[in-house]
Amino acid sequence: MKRVRCPKCDNFITFDESKYETGQSLVFECPNCHKQFGIRMGVSKLRNTQKEEHPDEHAHDEAFGSIVVIENVFHYKQVLPLHMGDNTIGRYMKGSKTTTPIETNDPSIDMLHCIINVSRDKRGRLRYVLRDGPSYTGTFVDNEILGDRERRVIEDGSLFTIGATSIILRSGEAEKE
């Protein structure tokens, strides 16, 4: 099942996307405000715009892991790749300097909310260090807020929260298995 949001009243309308083909245009009428609007099945225009703005310089690099943004009322599930060095995570906005942008309507996520630094330890294993941006609403790991200058080492499967959005880290070593 897929959800679309009415552009007038923000009411969600749910429909079965498996009944339609990619590229097909659909027209909906909101049961709440009776606004009619259309969508096209397939790839998000916003995702295409992101790819044009941030060409993937790291396409030939080895896998350094990813973050999995868990679906909620503000957005759908997203899997975003990480690269070596600082990965700035925040709400997508055209022209922002965020290297790992989240497509969301969540107003509690800053444009630069938190940073995951990917490096290698002395044994050559990937190491992930999370810190707050600083952000207005904070970054939480295991329901504990990170301090202003606090850095927290996170591992594969670690859950952290920014705004109303929960994210799971998938390490590069785990993706290879």
FIKOLMI-676765 format. One record per residue (C-alpha): z, x, y. Coordinates in steps of 0.001 Angstrom, whole numbers, plus 524288, in hexadecimal, padded with zeros to 5 digits. Layout:
<pt><up>Z</up><east>X</east><north>Y</north></pt>
...
END
This chain:
<pt><up>80000</up><east>80000</east><north>80000</north></pt>
<pt><up>7FCD3</up><east>80496</east><north>80DB0</north></pt>
<pt><up>80288</up><east>80091</east><north>81ABF</north></pt>
<pt><up>7FBF1</up><east>7FF55</east><north>827F8</north></pt>
<pt><up>802E7</up><east>7FD44</east><north>834C0</north></pt>
<pt><up>7FEA8</up><east>7F2D6</east><north>83E7B</north></pt>
<pt><up>7FAAE</up><east>7F9D1</east><north>84B13</north></pt>
<pt><up>80081</up><east>7EEE3</east><north>8535B</north></pt>
<pt><up>80DDD</up><east>7EBBD</east><north>84D72</north></pt>
<pt><up>80FF4</up><east>7F720</east><north>843B3</north></pt>
<pt><up>81181</up><east>7ED79</east><north>83860</north></pt>
<pt><up>80DB6</up><east>7F330</east><north>82B0E</north></pt>
<pt><up>8036D</up><east>7EC9C</east><north>8229E</north></pt>
<pt><up>802D6</up><east>7F0B8</east><north>81442</north></pt>
<pt><up>7F687</up><east>7F036</east><north>80BEF</north></pt>
<pt><up>7F160</up><east>7F5A8</east><north>7FF0A</north></pt>
<pt><up>7E86F</up><east>8010C</east><north>802AA</north></pt>
<pt><up>7E349</up><east>80262</east><north>7F4B0</north></pt>
<pt><up>7DAAA</up><east>7F657</east><north>7F6E4</north></pt>
<pt><up>7D2C8</up><east>7FD5A</east><north>80179</north></pt>
<pt><up>7C9DD</up><east>8093A</east><north>801FE</north></pt>
<pt><up>7CA98</up><east>8151D</east><north>80AEC</north></pt>
<pt><up>7C335</up><east>81279</east><north>8177D</north></pt>
<pt><up>7C47D</up><east>803B7</east><north>81671</north></pt>
<pt><up>7C8B6</up><east>7FCB0</east><north>822F7</north></pt>
<pt><up>7D37A</up><east>7F279</east><north>82239</north></pt>
<pt><up>7D7CB</up><east>7E886</east><north>82C61</north></pt>
<pt><up>7E5CD</up><east>7E386</east><north>82CE8</north></pt>
<pt><up>7EC8B</up><east>7D8DC</east><north>83495</north></pt>
<pt><up>7FADF</up><east>7DB4F</east><north>83728</north></pt>
<pt><up>80303</up><east>7CFCB</east><north>83228</north></pt>
<pt><up>80D0E</up><east>7D2B1</east><north>83CB5</north></pt>
<pt><up>804F6</up><east>7D32B</east><north>8495B</north></pt>
<pt><up>7F769</up><east>7CF18</east><north>8442D</north></pt>
<pt><up>7F0E4</up><east>7DB6B</east><north>84990</north></pt>
<pt><up>7E47D</up><east>7DEED</east><north>84231</north></pt>
<pt><up>7E1B9</up><east>7ED47</east><north>83F97</north></pt>
<pt><up>7D973</up><east>7F568</east><north>83677</north></pt>
<pt><up>7DB43</up><east>801AC</east><north>82E60</north></pt>
<pt><up>7D23A</up><east>80A17</east><north>8264D</north></pt>
<pt><up>7D681</up><east>80E64</east><north>818C2</north></pt>
<pt><up>7D6A1</up><east>81D0E</east><north>8169D</north></pt>
<pt><up>7DB3C</up><east>82954</east><north>81D76</north></pt>
<pt><up>7E372</up><east>8281B</east><north>829B0</north></pt>
<pt><up>7DC60</up><east>82B5D</east><north>83654</north></pt>
<pt><up>7E8F1</up><east>831BA</east><north>83AEE</north></pt>
<pt><up>7E922</up><east>83AED</east><north>82F25</north></pt>
<pt><up>7DAEE</up><east>83ECA</east><north>831FE</north></pt>
<pt><up>7DE7D</up><east>8417B</east><north>84037</north></pt>
<pt><up>7E9BB</up><east>84A2A</east><north>83BC1</north></pt>
<pt><up>7E095</up><east>85217</east><north>83316</north></pt>
<pt><up>7D723</up><east>85409</east><north>83E75</north></pt>
<pt><up>7E225</up><east>85887</east><north>84771</north></pt>
<pt><up>7E8D0</up><east>86167</east><north>83D7F</north></pt>
<pt><up>7DE75</up><east>86746</east><north>834B2</north></pt>
<pt><up>7E4F4</up><east>86C49</east><north>82867</north></pt>
<pt><up>7E627</up><east>87AE9</east><north>82AF2</north></pt>
<pt><up>7EE19</up><east>87C45</east><north>81E7B</north></pt>
<pt><up>7E451</up><east>87633</east><north>81514</north></pt>
<pt><up>7E2A4</up><east>882F6</east><north>80D81</north></pt>
<pt><up>7F126</up><east>88682</east><north>80D22</north></pt>
<pt><up>7F95A</up><east>8848C</east><north>80105</north></pt>
<pt><up>801C6</up><east>87858</east><north>8003B</north></pt>
<pt><up>80E1E</up><east>879A4</east><north>80859</north></pt>
<pt><up>81347</up><east>86C2E</east><north>80510</north></pt>
<pt><up>812C8</up><east>85F2A</east><north>80BF3</north></pt>
<pt><up>81B22</up><east>85464</east><north>81174</north></pt>
<pt><up>81A63</up><east>8467B</east><north>80C65</north></pt>
<pt><up>81CDC</up><east>83C3C</east><north>816E7</north></pt>
<pt><up>822B3</up><east>83055</east><north>8102A</north></pt>
<pt><up>81C80</up><east>8233B</east><north>81391</north></pt>
<pt><up>8244F</up><east>81A0F</east><north>81C46</north></pt>
<pt><up>82178</up><east>80F53</east><north>82641</north></pt>
<pt><up>81BEC</up><east>81951</east><north>82FED</north></pt>
<pt><up>811F6</up><east>8202D</east><north>82735</north></pt>
<pt><up>80C5B</up><east>82237</east><north>819A9</north></pt>
<pt><up>80F56</up><east>82D72</east><north>8105E</north></pt>
<pt><up>8098D</up><east>83A47</east><north>814FD</north></pt>
<pt><up>808CD</up><east>847A6</east><north>80E7D</north></pt>
<pt><up>8079E</up><east>85288</east><north>81895</north></pt>
<pt><up>80528</up><east>860BC</east><north>814B1</north></pt>
<pt><up>80D90</up><east>86BDD</east><north>819CC</north></pt>
<pt><up>80933</up><east>879A1</east><north>81D89</north></pt>
<pt><up>8102B</up><east>886B5</east><north>81EE6</north></pt>
<pt><up>81867</up><east>88802</east><north>82B27</north></pt>
<pt><up>81D20</up><east>87CE8</east><north>833D4</north></pt>
<pt><up>81869</up><east>86F29</east><north>8307A</north></pt>
<pt><up>81B87</up><east>8664D</east><north>83C09</north></pt>
<pt><up>81D94</up><east>85852</east><north>83780</north></pt>
<pt><up>81CC6</up><east>84C89</east><north>84071</north></pt>
<pt><up>815EA</up><east>83FFC</east><north>84420</north></pt>
<pt><up>8072E</up><east>8412C</east><north>84540</north></pt>
<pt><up>801B9</up><east>84055</east><north>852E9</north></pt>
<pt><up>7F45F</up><east>84532</east><north>856F2</north></pt>
<pt><up>7F54F</up><east>8528F</east><north>85D3B</north></pt>
<pt><up>80332</up><east>85590</east><north>8589A</north></pt>
<pt><up>806A9</up><east>86319</east><north>85384</north></pt>
<pt><up>80CC0</up><east>85DA4</east><north>84706</north></pt>
<pt><up>80717</up><east>864D2</east><north>83B30</north></pt>
<pt><up>80BD3</up><east>85AB5</east><north>83143</north></pt>
<pt><up>809E5</up><east>84D84</east><north>837FB</north></pt>
<pt><up>80EB1</up><east>840D3</east><north>831EE</north></pt>
<pt><up>8065E</up><east>834A7</east><north>83419</north></pt>
<pt><up>810F9</up><east>82AE9</east><north>837ED</north></pt>
<pt><up>81550</up><east>8205B</east><north>84160</north></pt>
<pt><up>8238C</up><east>824AD</east><north>83FF7</north></pt>
<pt><up>8287E</up><east>825E0</east><north>84E08</north></pt>
<pt><up>8344B</up><east>82DE0</east><north>84995</north></pt>
<pt><up>82BCA</up><east>83980</east><north>84576</north></pt>
<pt><up>8292D</up><east>8434E</east><north>8504D</north></pt>
<pt><up>81BE2</up><east>849AF</east><north>851E3</north></pt>
<pt><up>82291</up><east>85668</east><north>84DCF</north></pt>
<pt><up>82E19</up><east>851F9</east><north>845AA</north></pt>
<pt><up>83164</up><east>85CFB</east><north>83C2E</north></pt>
<pt><up>82C24</up><east>869B7</east><north>836B7</north></pt>
<pt><up>82AF0</up><east>86EBC</east><north>828CA</north></pt>
<pt><up>8292B</up><east>87D69</east><north>827E9</north></pt>
<pt><up>8226F</up><east>881CD</east><north>81B68</north></pt>
<pt><up>8246F</up><east>8900A</east><north>81783</north></pt>
<pt><up>82681</up><east>8984E</east><north>80B5C</north></pt>
<pt><up>833A1</up><east>89D9F</east><north>806E5</north></pt>
<pt><up>835D1</up><east>8AB71</east><north>8016B</north></pt>
<pt><up>83149</up><east>8A6EC</east><north>7F3F7</north></pt>
<pt><up>824A6</up><east>8A13A</east><north>7F954</north></pt>
<pt><up>828A9</up><east>892F9</east><north>7F797</north></pt>
<pt><up>825E0</up><east>88906</east><north>8023A</north></pt>
<pt><up>83154</up><east>88605</east><north>80B38</north></pt>
<pt><up>83217</up><east>879E3</east><north>813F8</north></pt>
<pt><up>83B0B</up><east>87978</east><north>81FDB</north></pt>
<pt><up>83C75</up><east>86CA8</east><north>82777</north></pt>
<pt><up>84129</up><east>86BB1</east><north>83587</north></pt>
<pt><up>84163</up><east>860F9</east><north>83FCC</north></pt>
<pt><up>8371A</up><east>8613E</east><north>84A9F</north></pt>
<pt><up>84019</up><east>85E58</east><north>8527D</north></pt>
<pt><up>83DD7</up><east>84FB0</east><north>851A0</north></pt>
<pt><up>84421</up><east>843CB</east><north>857E5</north></pt>
<pt><up>84844</up><east>83D55</east><north>84B14</north></pt>
<pt><up>84B2F</up><east>8495C</east><north>842DC</north></pt>
<pt><up>8472A</up><east>84E66</east><north>8358A</north></pt>
<pt><up>84F84</up><east>84ABE</east><north>829C9</north></pt>
<pt><up>85092</up><east>851C9</east><north>81CB1</north></pt>
<pt><up>8586E</up><east>84AB2</east><north>8123C</north></pt>
<pt><up>85D87</up><east>84151</east><north>81CC0</north></pt>
<pt><up>862ED</up><east>84C98</east><north>824F2</north></pt>
<pt><up>85D35</up><east>84F29</east><north>8325A</north></pt>
<pt><up>8588B</up><east>85CEF</east><north>83518</north></pt>
<pt><up>85F1B</up><east>86373</east><north>840BA</north></pt>
<pt><up>8574B</up><east>8681B</east><north>84C88</north></pt>
<pt><up>85565</up><east>875EF</east><north>84768</north></pt>
<pt><up>85834</up><east>87364</east><north>83909</north></pt>
<pt><up>84E73</up><east>8776C</east><north>82EB7</north></pt>
<pt><up>84EFA</up><east>871DB</east><north>820FB</north></pt>
<pt><up>84834</up><east>8777A</east><north>81501</north></pt>
<pt><up>841CA</up><east>86C57</east><north>80D8C</north></pt>
<pt><up>83BB9</up><east>86C5D</east><north>7FFFF</north></pt>
<pt><up>831F0</up><east>864A6</east><north>7F80B</north></pt>
<pt><up>8362E</up><east>85663</east><north>7F7E6</north></pt>
<pt><up>83EE1</up><east>85772</east><north>80402</north></pt>
<pt><up>83F61</up><east>84AD9</east><north>80BC9</north></pt>
<pt><up>84064</up><east>84B4D</east><north>81A91</north></pt>
<pt><up>83F5D</up><east>840C0</east><north>824E5</north></pt>
<pt><up>83970</up><east>840B8</east><north>83277</north></pt>
<pt><up>83ABE</up><east>83428</east><north>83A3C</north></pt>
<pt><up>83934</up><east>828E5</east><north>830A2</north></pt>
<pt><up>83082</up><east>8311C</east><north>827C0</north></pt>
<pt><up>83487</up><east>837C9</east><north>81B09</north></pt>
<pt><up>82D2F</up><east>843CA</east><north>8164D</north></pt>
<pt><up>82D71</up><east>84B4B</east><north>80970</north></pt>
<pt><up>82A0F</up><east>859C4</east><north>80878</north></pt>
<pt><up>820E9</up><east>85DEA</east><north>7FD7A</north></pt>
<pt><up>820ED</up><east>86CBB</east><north>7FBEF</north></pt>
<pt><up>814A6</up><east>8749D</east><north>7F941</north></pt>
<pt><up>81A2C</up><east>87963</east><north>7EC44</north></pt>
<pt><up>81C98</up><east>86B4A</east><north>7E7DE</north></pt>
<pt><up>80EAC</up><east>86743</east><north>7EB8C</north></pt>
<pt><up>808F0</up><east>8720E</east><north>7E2E0</north></pt>
<pt><up>81012</up><east>86D30</east><north>7D6A7</north></pt>
END
